[in-house]
Amino acid sequence: NDSDSEDELVEYEDMLTPPAMQQFAISIGVMMLSNRIDILNAKAVRIARLAFVAYLVTVQLFLLYVTFRAKSMDDRTSITISNPLAALV
């Protein structure tokens, strides 16, 4: 029975992360807002934490939705990536 479990290959999906530009824009927005908000105010800190958690949950739900939609389509068309700038280098 142990040999059966050793023979099985478990495959995990890659971690889902938001795009880099989205992370950058959020960081810039937070920096601009932090100048206007009193970070020592307990209510402001609580609202900021809840907003951050809501943002994370929303991003993960969206990425999960996209993953389910992609799996439901099950499109096996091969993808060809061509870079027109590669010929210039």
Secondary structure by P-SEA (a helix, b strand, c coil): caaaaaabbbbbcccccccaaaaaaaaaaaaaaaaacccccaaaaaaaaaaaaaaaaaaaaaaaaaaaaaaaaccccbbbbbbcccccc
